[in-house]
Amino acid sequence: MLGDLDFNVIERSWVYLFSTGMSFTLKLTILAMSGGILLGTLLAMMRLSSNWLISGTASTYVNTIRAVPLVLVIFWFYFLVPYIGAWLIGSDQPVRVGAFSSSLITFVLFEAAYYCEIIRAGIQSIPQGQHMAAKALGMNSFQSMTTIILPQAFRNMMPVLLTQTIILFQDVSLVYVLSITDFVGAASKIAQRDGRMVEMYLFVALVYFSISFGLSLMVKRMERQAAIAT
């Protein structure tokens, strides 16, 4: 059986795989990471708010998102949001939401719940004396959070944030269910065209493993450096 494998299909297709498929995967990962961290930071500060309504709203959002499978959220946004948008604006036709926009919004909203908990833990890890020092300098809560607390929290949580981003990079492959040409989607098209499913999916698995493993090693190195610094 192994003798029937033809890995030349990878050599013939690697330009398409990486220039079209992997470039899309990385683009979506970077955009979703950026949006997720921004929204996650806002949610983290809301969860730490002394106002029970603000804190409760953020907690409900985070707990709800974390309890729902990602693939279900992807389908929900892609198929239902156009009709909800049409209902909101009073249109008879569903609002046009492209597959890319739908998947990007989905990942930002979904990943924000996970980034929120990481950032919240980072903020809580900062000694209370830092908050008191900021108040002594005449800073309000917003100023102390943005100039003193958050920079330290992000530095402390960087390895965990990168670990979550590795998970995001892997999760992006789920956009394949929307027929988007990400790395998995590009490989699937070639596999179906040339009848080389085994070879292509073995290659996809190897690429994902190599990238994820390499980034994991970088995270471990950062953790060791942080431990030495403290």
C-alpha positions in Angstrom: 0.0 0.0 0.0 2.8 2.4 0.9 4.3 1.7 -2.5 1.2 3.3 -4.2 1.7 6.6 -2.5 2.8 9.4 -4.8 4.2 12.4 -2.8 5.2 14.2 -6.1 1.7 15.7 -5.9 3.0 17.9 -3.0 5.9 19.1 -5.1 3.6 20.0 -7.9 1.2 21.8 -5.7 3.2 23.4 -2.9 3.1 26.9 -4.4 -0.7 26.9 -4.5 -0.9 25.3 -1.0 1.2 28.0 0.6 0.6 31.1 -1.5 -3.2 30.6 -1.4 -4.0 28.2 1.4 -1.5 28.9 4.1 -1.5 32.7 3.4 -5.2 32.8 4.1 -4.8 30.7 7.2 -2.1 33.0 8.6 -4.1 36.1 7.6 -7.2 34.9 9.4 -5.2 33.8 12.4 -3.4 37.2 12.8 -6.6 39.2 12.3 -8.6 37.0 14.7 -5.8 37.1 17.3 -5.6 40.9 17.1 -9.4 41.4 17.4 -9.7 38.7 20.0 -7.1 40.2 22.3 -8.6 43.7 22.0 -12.1 42.5 22.8 -10.7 40.1 25.4 -9.0 43.0 27.1 -12.2 44.9 27.3 -14.1 41.9 28.6 -11.4 41.3 31.2 -11.7 44.8 32.5 -15.5 44.5 32.5 -15.3 41.2 34.5 -13.1 43.0 37.1 -15.5 45.9 37.3 -17.1 46.7 40.7 -20.4 47.3 38.9 -22.3 44.0 39.1 -24.2 44.7 35.9 -21.1 45.2 33.8 -19.3 42.3 35.5 -22.3 40.0 35.1 -22.8 40.8 31.5 -19.2 40.0 30.6 -19.2 36.9 32.7 -22.4 35.7 31.0 -20.9 36.3 27.6 -17.6 34.5 28.4 -19.3 31.5 30.0 -21.8 31.1 27.2 -19.2 31.3 24.5 -16.9 28.8 26.2 -19.8 26.4 26.6 -20.6 26.3 22.8 -18.7 24.3 20.2 -16.7 26.5 17.8 -18.0 24.7 14.7 -21.6 25.4 15.8 -20.7 29.1 16.2 -19.2 29.1 12.7 -22.3 27.7 11.2 -24.6 29.9 13.2 -22.9 33.1 12.1 -22.7 32.0 8.5 -26.3 30.8 8.0 -28.3 32.7 10.6 -26.7 36.2 11.0 -27.7 37.3 7.4 -31.4 36.7 8.4 -31.0 38.3 11.8 -29.4 41.3 10.1 -32.3 41.5 7.6 -34.8 41.4 10.5 -33.0 44.2 12.3 -33.0 46.5 9.3 -36.4 45.5 8.1 -35.3 44.0 4.8 -37.0 41.2 2.9 -33.6 39.8 1.7 -30.9 38.4 4.0 -27.9 40.6 4.5 -25.0 39.6 2.4 -22.2 38.4 4.7 -19.2 36.8 3.0 -17.6 33.6 4.2 -14.4 35.5 5.2 -16.2 38.2 7.1 -18.4 35.7 8.8 -15.5 33.5 9.9 -13.4 36.5 11.0 -16.3 37.8 13.2 -16.8 34.3 14.6 -13.2 33.8 15.6 -12.9 37.3 17.1 -16.0 36.8 19.3 -15.1 33.2 20.2 -11.5 33.7 21.0 -12.1 36.9 22.9 -13.8 34.7 25.6 -10.6 32.7 26.1 -8.2 35.7 25.8 -10.4 37.4 28.4 -9.7 34.8 31.1 -6.0 34.9 30.3 -5.8 38.6 30.5 -8.0 38.8 33.6 -5.6 36.4 35.4 -2.7 38.5 34.3 -4.3 41.7 35.7 -5.0 39.9 39.0 -1.4 38.7 39.2 -0.2 42.3 39.5 0.5 43.2 43.2 -2.0 45.5 44.8 0.8 47.9 45.6 1.0 48.8 41.9 -2.6 50.0 42.0 -1.9 52.0 45.1 1.2 53.5 43.7 -0.7 54.6 40.6 -3.3 56.3 42.8 -0.6 58.0 44.8 0.7 59.5 41.6 -2.7 61.0 40.9 -3.7 58.5 38.2 -7.4 57.5 37.7 -8.4 53.9 37.2 -8.2 54.1 33.4 -4.7 55.7 33.4 -3.3 53.2 35.9 -4.8 50.3 34.0 -3.4 51.3 30.6 0.0 52.7 31.6 1.0 50.5 34.5 -1.2 47.4 35.0 -1.9 46.1 31.5 1.7 46.3 30.2 2.9 44.2 33.1 0.0 41.8 32.8 0.7 41.3 29.1 4.3 40.6 29.8 3.5 38.1 32.4 0.8 36.4 30.3 2.7 36.4 26.9 3.5 32.6 26.9 -0.2 31.8 27.7 -1.4 34.2 25.1 0.8 32.6 22.5 -0.4 29.1 23.5 -4.0 30.2 22.9 -2.9 31.7 19.6 -1.5 28.3 18.6 -4.9 26.8 19.4 -6.5 29.5 17.3 -4.1 28.7 14.4 -5.3 25.1 14.5 -8.9 26.0 14.9 -8.9 28.2 11.8 -8.9 24.9 9.8 -12.6 24.6 10.7 -13.4 27.3 8.1 -13.0 24.4 5.6 -16.7 23.6 6.4 -17.6 26.9 4.7 -15.8 25.9 1.6 -13.1 28.5 2.2 -9.7 27.9 0.6 -7.6 27.9 3.7 -4.6 25.5 3.9 -6.9 22.5 4.6 -9.3 23.6 1.9 -6.5 24.0 -0.7 -5.1 20.6 0.1 -8.6 19.1 -0.2 -9.1 20.5 -3.6 -5.8 19.1 -4.8 -6.5 15.8 -3.2 -9.9 15.5 -4.9 -8.6 16.6 -8.2 -5.6 14.2 -8.3 -7.1 11.4 -6.1 -4.3 11.7 -3.6 -6.2 12.1 -0.3 -3.7 10.2 1.9 -0.6 12.0 0.6 -2.2 15.5 0.9 -3.7 15.0 4.4 -0.4 13.5 5.7 1.4 16.6 4.4 -1.2 18.9 6.0 -0.8 17.1 9.3 3.0 17.4 9.1 2.8 21.1 8.4 0.4 21.8 11.2 2.5 19.7 13.6 5.8 21.4 12.6 4.4 24.9 13.0 2.6 24.2 16.2 5.5 22.3 17.7 8.0 25.0 16.8 5.8 27.7 18.3 5.3 25.5 21.4 9.1 25.3 21.9 9.3 29.1 21.6 6.6 29.4 24.3 8.6 27.0 26.6 11.7 29.1 26.1 9.8 32.3 27.0 8.5 30.6 30.1 12.0 29.6 31.2 13.3 33.1 30.6 10.4 34.5 32.6 11.1 32.1 35.5 14.8 33.2 35.5 13.8 36.9 35.4 11.6 36.5 38.5 
